[in-house]
Amino acid sequence: DIVFFALPYVYVDDVRSIFARFGALAYSIFDEKSRAQRLFFEKAPKYVTPGGRILVGFSKVGVLDRFFSNVRKASCTANLVASEPEGRTDNRFYQIVPNESRDSSQHVAHPRLVLPARRQGTAESRELA
């Protein structure tokens, strides 16, 4: 199986004013305190069967140091698969590989996906079965 996420790539301290202006679309680009990155790197390996792959899209416009730091904190490695320059940016495609030391017994056979709630910029969560 494959888990893919086009990560929001612009770090912001507080997304509320951007959310007020653009609505939920703001979350496709702006990542408040790298929350989406951290949650994805932490949870995605639990949903991939052995031999499966985790793939992400990211941009050089984002803070690459923070991206790699969040990957390492989740006990994973990011391998660049492809890079495509486009104007002032460089769109990147990475394969995220959980490190061997990571506990594979935590695999979720029937996943419950947890997505952030997007109500007036709150950081509450809701579960989807």
C-alpha positions in Angstrom: 0.0 0.0 0.0 1.0 3.7 -0.4 0.3 6.6 2.0 0.7 10.0 0.3 0.4 13.5 1.6 1.1 16.8 -0.2 2.3 18.5 3.0 1.5 22.2 3.7 4.9 23.8 3.4 4.8 27.3 4.8 5.5 27.4 8.6 3.4 30.0 10.5 3.2 30.6 14.3 -0.6 31.3 14.2 -2.9 30.4 11.3 -6.0 32.1 12.5 -5.7 35.4 10.5 -4.9 33.4 7.4 -7.8 31.0 8.0 -10.2 34.0 8.5 -9.1 35.3 5.1 -8.9 32.1 3.0 -10.9 29.5 5.0 -9.9 25.9 5.0 -7.8 26.4 1.9 -5.2 28.0 4.2 -4.4 24.6 5.6 -3.2 23.3 2.2 -0.3 25.7 2.3 0.2 27.0 5.8 1.3 24.6 8.6 0.8 26.1 12.1 4.0 25.3 14.1 4.6 22.3 11.7 1.7 20.4 13.3 0.6 18.6 10.1 4.2 17.5 9.4 4.7 16.2 13.0 1.4 14.3 13.1 1.9 12.8 9.7 5.4 11.6 10.2 4.4 10.2 13.6 1.3 8.4 12.5 1.7 7.4 8.9 4.1 4.5 9.5 1.4 2.8 11.6 -0.8 2.6 8.6 1.6 1.0 6.1 1.9 -2.7 5.8 5.3 -4.3 5.4 6.6 -3.5 2.0 4.3 -0.4 1.7 5.5 3.1 1.1 5.0 6.5 2.6 5.4 9.4 0.0 5.2 13.1 0.5 5.2 16.2 -1.6 7.0 19.2 -0.2 8.5 22.4 -1.6 11.9 24.2 -1.2 9.8 27.3 -0.3 9.1 25.5 3.0 11.7 25.3 5.7 13.7 22.2 4.8 15.7 22.1 8.0 12.4 21.9 10.0 11.1 19.3 7.6 14.1 17.0 8.1 14.1 17.6 11.8 10.4 16.5 12.0 11.3 13.4 10.0 14.1 12.5 12.4 12.0 13.1 15.5 9.5 10.5 14.1 12.4 8.0 13.7 12.2 8.1 9.9 14.4 9.0 7.0 13.4 11.1 4.0 14.8 10.0 0.6 14.5 12.5 -2.3 12.7 10.7 -5.2 12.2 13.6 -7.6 12.7 17.4 -7.8 11.1 19.7 -10.3 12.1 23.4 -10.4 9.1 25.6 -11.1 9.5 29.4 -11.0 11.0 30.5 -7.7 10.3 27.1 -6.1 11.5 23.5 -6.3 8.7 20.9 -5.8 10.1 17.8 -4.2 8.8 14.3 -3.8 10.2 12.2 -0.9 9.8 8.6 0.3 9.6 8.5 4.0 11.3 5.4 5.5 10.7 4.4 9.1 14.0 3.5 10.8 14.5 -0.2 11.6 14.7 0.6 15.3 11.1 1.9 15.2 8.6 -0.5 16.9 6.7 -2.3 14.0 4.3 -3.9 16.5 2.4 -0.6 16.5 0.9 -1.3 13.0 -2.8 -0.5 12.8 -4.6 -3.3 10.8 -7.9 -1.3 10.5 -6.8 2.3 10.7 -8.8 5.1 12.2 -7.7 8.3 10.6 -7.3 11.4 12.8 -7.6 14.7 11.0 -7.3 18.2 12.6 -10.6 20.0 12.9 -10.7 23.2 10.9 -13.1 25.3 12.8 -12.0 29.0 13.1 -8.3 27.9 13.2 -8.7 25.7 16.2 -6.3 22.7 16.7 -9.0 20.3 18.0 -9.1 16.8 16.4 -11.9 14.6 15.1 -11.7 10.9 14.2 -12.9 9.3 11.0 -13.7 5.6 11.2 
